[in-house]
Amino acid sequence: MQPWNIVGGPRKYDDERGGGEDIDIGWAWDIGRGGDRRIVHVEVAGGRLEQSDLPDECARAIRDQGRSAIEMHVDEDVPPTRIVVTSGGLMVERG
């Protein structure tokens, strides 16, 4: 199966999904494969944006507005719908 490609984004938001989660910032990215398109939300959990001791993958995701977090999953058949940057690592949700 061919990998997903990032085709748009990032679009910055505070709580685009309207779920009321405590997030510092979020970015929406569009990914595509063939004629299929999906949106992946990458969100930084509240209080983590300025935290200096985050795992490397989390710090990288903040620096590149979530791109690296998405790139970790482009070879998967079912990509995540949401990736949350936490102090313990990246939390992935599929939707």
ZASESE-439467 format. One record per atom (N, C-alpha, C): residue number from 0; atom name; x, y, z. Coordinates in nm, 3 decimals. Atoms other than C-alpha are relative to their C-alpha. Layout:
<nodes>
NUM,CA,X,Y,Z
...
</nodes>
This chain:
<nodes>
0,N,0.085,-0.118,0.000
0,CA,0.000,0.000,0.000
0,C,0.090,0.125,0.000
1,N,-0.080,-0.121,0.008
1,CA,0.132,0.344,-0.082
1,C,-0.015,0.084,0.127
2,N,0.005,-0.080,-0.122
2,CA,0.216,0.584,0.203
2,C,-0.091,0.123,-0.016
3,N,0.071,-0.126,-0.003
3,CA,0.015,0.888,0.301
3,C,0.101,0.112,-0.024
4,N,-0.085,-0.118,0.022
4,CA,0.154,1.228,0.199
4,C,-0.065,0.120,0.066
5,N,0.052,-0.126,-0.053
5,CA,0.119,1.561,0.371
5,C,-0.032,0.088,-0.120
6,N,0.042,-0.079,0.115
6,CA,-0.081,1.773,0.127
6,C,-0.044,0.141,0.037
7,N,0.038,-0.135,-0.041
7,CA,-0.168,2.078,0.335
7,C,0.023,0.021,0.148
8,N,-0.019,-0.032,-0.139
8,CA,-0.111,2.257,0.660
8,C,0.139,0.057,0.022
9,N,0.087,0.009,-0.117
9,CA,-0.032,2.340,0.918
9,C,-0.092,0.121,0.013
10,N,0.093,-0.107,-0.037
10,CA,-0.332,2.542,1.028
10,C,-0.005,0.003,0.152
11,N,-0.007,-0.016,-0.146
11,CA,-0.289,2.673,1.383
11,C,-0.140,0.021,0.057
12,N,0.127,-0.022,-0.070
12,CA,-0.580,2.657,1.628
12,C,0.020,-0.016,0.150
13,N,-0.002,0.016,-0.145
13,CA,-0.658,2.671,2.000
13,C,-0.085,-0.120,0.042
14,N,0.085,0.116,-0.028
14,CA,-0.949,2.422,2.015
14,C,-0.097,-0.018,-0.116
15,N,0.078,0.012,0.123
15,CA,-1.070,2.365,1.658
15,C,-0.107,-0.108,0.011
16,N,0.092,0.113,-0.005
16,CA,-1.238,2.038,1.746
16,C,-0.114,0.024,0.098
17,N,0.110,-0.036,-0.087
17,CA,-1.453,2.202,2.013
17,C,-0.022,-0.096,0.116
18,N,0.017,0.098,-0.107
18,CA,-1.393,1.927,2.267
18,C,0.029,0.053,0.138
19,N,-0.029,-0.060,-0.129
19,CA,-1.286,2.161,2.544
19,C,0.124,-0.054,0.068
20,N,-0.122,0.052,-0.060
20,CA,-0.955,1.983,2.599
20,C,0.094,0.114,0.037
21,N,-0.099,-0.099,-0.042
21,CA,-0.678,2.170,2.777
21,C,0.123,-0.014,-0.088
22,N,-0.115,0.002,0.090
22,CA,-0.433,2.237,2.496
22,C,0.062,0.139,-0.005
23,N,-0.069,-0.127,0.017
23,CA,-0.170,2.505,2.458
23,C,-0.016,0.051,-0.143
24,N,0.009,-0.035,0.142
24,CA,-0.184,2.499,2.078
24,C,-0.023,-0.129,-0.079
25,N,0.018,0.115,0.087
25,CA,-0.282,2.270,1.796
25,C,0.021,0.040,-0.145
26,N,-0.017,-0.021,0.143
26,CA,-0.212,2.231,1.425
26,C,-0.077,-0.107,-0.075
27,N,0.072,0.095,0.084
27,CA,-0.433,2.069,1.164
27,C,0.078,-0.016,-0.130
28,N,-0.072,0.035,0.122
28,CA,-0.261,1.894,0.875
28,C,-0.091,-0.085,-0.087
29,N,0.073,0.083,0.096
29,CA,-0.415,1.746,0.561
29,C,0.096,-0.104,-0.056
30,N,-0.079,0.106,0.062
30,CA,-0.284,1.411,0.442
30,C,-0.084,-0.066,-0.108
31,N,0.072,0.064,0.109
31,CA,-0.374,1.224,0.127
31,C,0.072,-0.123,-0.051
32,N,-0.053,0.120,0.065
32,CA,-0.329,0.892,-0.048
32,C,-0.100,-0.035,-0.109
33,N,0.094,0.020,0.110
33,CA,-0.477,0.842,-0.392
33,C,-0.106,0.109,0.006
34,N,0.109,-0.097,-0.009
34,CA,-0.818,1.009,-0.378
34,C,-0.050,0.020,0.141
35,N,0.044,-0.008,-0.139
35,CA,-0.852,0.973,0.000
35,C,0.071,0.115,0.071
36,N,-0.055,-0.112,-0.076
36,CA,-0.800,1.279,0.223
36,C,-0.044,-0.013,0.145
37,N,0.029,0.002,-0.144
37,CA,-0.783,1.300,0.603
37,C,0.063,0.123,0.064
38,N,-0.059,-0.107,-0.082
38,CA,-0.713,1.565,0.866
38,C,0.059,-0.065,0.124
39,N,-0.064,0.045,-0.122
39,CA,-0.467,1.493,1.145
39,C,0.022,0.123,0.088
40,N,-0.019,-0.107,-0.097
40,CA,-0.474,1.716,1.454
40,C,0.118,-0.035,0.088
41,N,-0.113,0.016,-0.092
41,CA,-0.149,1.757,1.646
41,C,-0.016,0.109,0.106
42,N,0.029,-0.093,-0.108
42,CA,-0.206,1.916,1.985
42,C,0.104,-0.012,0.111
43,N,-0.093,-0.004,-0.113
43,CA,0.023,2.023,2.267
43,C,-0.085,0.010,0.127
44,N,0.077,0.001,-0.124
44,CA,-0.130,1.931,2.604
44,C,0.033,0.123,0.084
45,N,-0.016,-0.120,-0.081
45,CA,-0.180,2.221,2.843
45,C,0.123,-0.003,0.089
46,N,-0.119,-0.014,-0.084
46,CA,0.138,2.339,3.014
46,C,0.127,-0.061,-0.057
47,N,-0.118,0.067,0.055
47,CA,0.372,2.148,2.783
47,C,0.077,0.084,-0.101
48,N,-0.064,-0.081,0.105
48,CA,0.453,2.418,2.528
48,C,0.134,0.058,0.046
49,N,-0.123,-0.061,-0.051
49,CA,0.718,2.578,2.748
49,C,0.082,-0.096,0.085
50,N,-0.072,0.098,-0.082
50,CA,0.831,2.260,2.927
50,C,0.131,-0.036,-0.068
51,N,-0.132,0.019,0.061
51,CA,1.205,2.208,2.873
51,C,0.049,-0.145,0.003
52,N,-0.049,0.137,-0.014
52,CA,1.240,1.839,2.965
52,C,-0.088,-0.103,-0.070
53,N,0.085,0.092,0.077
53,CA,1.009,1.681,2.707
53,C,0.086,-0.104,-0.074
54,N,-0.071,0.096,0.085
54,CA,1.109,1.364,2.521
54,C,0.034,0.063,-0.135
55,N,-0.048,-0.058,0.127
55,CA,1.297,1.438,2.196
55,C,-0.110,0.008,-0.106
56,N,0.103,-0.001,0.104
56,CA,1.004,1.340,1.970
56,C,-0.106,0.107,0.027
57,N,0.097,-0.104,-0.034
57,CA,0.777,1.582,2.159
57,C,0.056,0.139,-0.027
58,N,-0.063,-0.129,0.025
58,CA,1.021,1.873,2.147
58,C,0.009,0.026,-0.150
59,N,-0.008,-0.013,0.146
59,CA,1.071,1.809,1.773
59,C,-0.138,0.033,-0.058
60,N,0.135,-0.026,0.050
60,CA,0.694,1.802,1.713
60,C,-0.043,0.144,0.027
61,N,0.033,-0.140,-0.030
61,CA,0.656,2.140,1.883
61,C,0.078,0.092,-0.094
62,N,-0.082,-0.086,0.087
62,CA,0.944,2.290,1.682
62,C,-0.052,0.003,-0.144
63,N,0.042,0.004,0.141
63,CA,0.805,2.173,1.346
63,C,-0.152,0.000,-0.017
64,N,0.146,-0.014,0.002
64,CA,0.437,2.232,1.430
64,C,-0.071,-0.133,-0.031
65,N,0.063,0.131,0.012
65,CA,0.359,1.860,1.434
65,C,0.037,-0.082,-0.120
66,N,-0.034,0.073,0.124
66,CA,0.504,1.760,1.098
66,C,0.071,-0.133,0.029
67,N,-0.075,0.123,-0.028
67,CA,0.751,1.506,1.242
67,C,-0.088,-0.106,0.066
68,N,0.091,0.096,-0.065
68,CA,0.477,1.347,1.454
68,C,-0.086,-0.071,-0.105
69,N,0.080,0.059,0.107
69,CA,0.268,1.289,1.141
69,C,0.087,-0.090,-0.088
70,N,-0.089,0.078,0.087
70,CA,0.564,1.167,0.935
70,C,0.032,-0.137,0.058
71,N,-0.024,0.130,-0.064
71,CA,0.610,0.884,1.187
71,C,-0.108,-0.103,-0.037
72,N,0.115,0.088,0.024
72,CA,0.274,0.739,1.070
72,C,-0.044,-0.009,-0.145
73,N,0.046,-0.003,0.140
73,CA,0.260,0.791,0.692
73,C,-0.001,-0.137,-0.067
74,N,-0.001,0.134,0.060
74,CA,0.334,0.424,0.619
74,C,-0.110,-0.091,0.056
75,N,0.107,0.079,-0.060
75,CA,0.040,0.302,0.830
75,C,-0.125,0.005,-0.087
76,N,0.122,0.006,0.080
76,CA,-0.279,0.191,0.659
76,C,-0.107,0.096,0.054
77,N,0.097,-0.089,-0.065
77,CA,-0.498,0.377,0.910
77,C,0.079,0.104,0.080
78,N,-0.079,-0.103,-0.070
78,CA,-0.332,0.705,1.009
78,C,-0.075,0.051,0.122
79,N,0.067,-0.057,-0.117
79,CA,-0.403,0.874,1.341
79,C,-0.086,0.119,-0.041
80,N,0.082,-0.120,0.019
80,CA,-0.672,1.139,1.361
80,C,0.046,0.112,0.093
81,N,-0.046,-0.096,-0.100
81,CA,-0.512,1.305,1.662
81,C,0.129,-0.051,0.063
82,N,-0.125,0.029,-0.069
82,CA,-0.163,1.315,1.810
82,C,0.018,0.109,0.105
83,N,-0.013,-0.096,-0.109
83,CA,-0.116,1.478,2.150
83,C,0.142,-0.007,0.056
84,N,-0.132,-0.013,-0.060
84,CA,0.220,1.601,2.275
84,C,-0.019,0.008,0.151
85,N,0.011,0.002,-0.145
85,CA,0.242,1.507,2.644
85,C,0.140,-0.004,0.060
86,N,-0.131,0.007,-0.063
86,CA,0.523,1.506,2.897
86,C,0.057,-0.141,-0.002
87,N,-0.047,0.137,0.006
87,CA,0.544,1.127,2.861
87,C,0.026,-0.051,-0.141
88,N,-0.019,0.042,0.139
88,CA,0.559,1.113,2.480
88,C,-0.119,0.042,-0.085
89,N,0.108,-0.031,0.093
89,CA,0.326,1.132,2.183
89,C,-0.113,-0.100,0.019
90,N,0.116,0.085,-0.015
90,CA,-0.023,0.996,2.242
90,C,-0.078,0.001,-0.132
91,N,0.063,0.012,0.132
91,CA,-0.189,0.869,1.923
91,C,-0.142,-0.052,0.016
92,N,0.139,0.044,0.005
92,CA,-0.564,0.840,1.866
92,C,-0.039,-0.026,-0.143
93,N,0.054,0.032,0.133
93,CA,-0.735,0.679,1.569
93,C,-0.150,0.007,0.010
94,N,0.132,-0.027,-0.011
94,CA,-1.074,0.769,1.488
94,C,-0.122,-0.043,-0.042
</nodes>
